[in-house]
Amino acid sequence: MTLAVVCVFFYSYTEASYMFIEALSLSVRHYFGTFYLALGLACVLILIAVAISPWGNHKLGRPEEKPRFSNGAWIAMLYSAGMGAGILLRAVQEPVFMQQNPPLQNGADPKTLALEFTFYQWGFTAWAFYAIFALAIGTVVFKLKRPVLISSTVFDISKSSKFYKSIGAASLDQLTIITTVFGLVAAVGLGASQIKGGIDYLTDSLLSANYIIALVVLIGALALLSAWSGIEKGIKRLSTLNIYVTLALLTFVFLQSDMLATLKQLSLASYHYLIDFIPMSLAIGNYDPGTAFLTDWTYYYWAFWVAWAPFTGIFIARISRGRTLRKIIIGTLLIPSLGTFFWFSVFGTSAFEIIENWGNYQGEFDNVFSSLFIFLAEYPLQGLTSIVVIILLISFLVTSLDSAIYVLSSFTSTTEEEPSKKHRIIWSIILTTSACGLVLLGASRPESDVLVAAQKLLIITSLPLSLFIVIMGYKWLVNLKNWNKNTH
């Protein structure tokens, strides 16, 4: 209902609503940008401290419980849910932008600096937001037997007042649901637009918005089928397939590129990322890229990761039962980050070489929707690799959407262990029709970008969630301190 009201308002007062969202999102980033930076760094440091402390030995679930999924399946599912199509959307465009527009003027090699900042924006901090939600919700659900709700991380609803139950908890959980819906709708719309952009480039034509609608419906139907099958049969298998296909594409590009140059840039950028992590995270001294850059990139990314953190965190908690906190933290922070670093190093370094060979760069990689397809045109088997990218985009969007369907169904379903299939159907319909509605709204208002507006709306809705992380993190640490009292 809330999403429908917002869409109607967008349609009726298009320019006014865009101006309002733009102004409010800029205000959030301006006044709370430093808070976002400090919060991200604090989440990383707290997780590292817990991992190396005795608390890291605590296990989500019963002490004798074994993990439900193998390490490979677990990593595949958390990566597909947490990043997915984003690494395809930005694989070439972001490193090239950073190289052409260096964030810092410190005399560093623009290529290394470009990869370092790309690592920073897709690395430890993003996964720390996910992990803090995963461990906080996992602790209260699997150890304290509270409902699978974000509000459960702060209050025991069974002992709370009627006012909190009717107003406080409901408001917090509804905000989480709304933010999740907007995040998924924007992601599916953008992903479908990239697929259409690839098809437009390959066919040298300009397809209508109806093709995006068809893609959204296809993605929604596949996501429902996957979520209906459950984690074991649907989500796990599709996520594992995603990783295999992604590795195949990555290997193909890596073997065609200057492998030594790629490994060199990976090593240099990783080294500088690690030693510069704290000053970069606080944007202090020589590591301050300026307000304009932070507003357009870092603040935006941090707000986006926070917006995605509740549903991604709850999904990670569900698939992590039976693992120790130490293994979850190491696995969530380190392994996906390293994979992402290698991914951007391969595509970024190769794109740098292509630009050098061209001798004159005219912004060919500036468009996020077509940059990867233009990049693949420089390699053999362009038709095949482009088709693989399109299939992979669809598959990654499906795994993000089916994870969200599963989590949203957990919010609203009364079933304790598995969300009811009726709720999975309802949420798949809501998400799919909402995405179609935003795409149609964008088509009817070509002078503005509705999908971008939806993303910027996420920045606004993520602010109360970011403030909530402070309280949630404190409560989680208190629960860890009292862990032994609650074991059974």
Secondary structure, 3 states (H helix, E strand, C coil): CHHHHHHHHHHHCHHHHHHHHHHHHHHHHHHHHHHHHHHHHHHHHHHHHHHHCHHHHCECCCCCCCCCCCHHHHHHHHHHHHCCCHHHHHCCHHHHHHHHCCCCCCCCCHHHHHHHHHHHHHCHHHHHHHHHHHHHHHHHHHCCCCCCCHHHHCCCHHHCCHHHHHHHHHHHHHHHHHHHHHHHHHHHHHHHHHHHHHHHHHHCCCCCHHHHHHHHHHHHHHHHHHHHHHHHHHHHHHHHHHHHHHHHHHHHHHHHCCHHHHHHHHHHHHHHHHHCHHHHHHCCHHHCCCHHHHHHHHHHHHHHHHHHHHHHHHHHHHHCCCCEHHHHHHHHHCHHHHHHHHHHHHHHHHHHHHHHHHCCCCCCCCCCCCHHHHHHCCCCCHHHHHHHHHHHHHHHHHHHHHHHHHHHHHHHCCCCCCCCHHHHHHHHHHHHHHHHHHHHHHHHCCCCCHHHHHHHHHHHHHHHHHHHHHHHHHHHHHHHHCHHHHCC
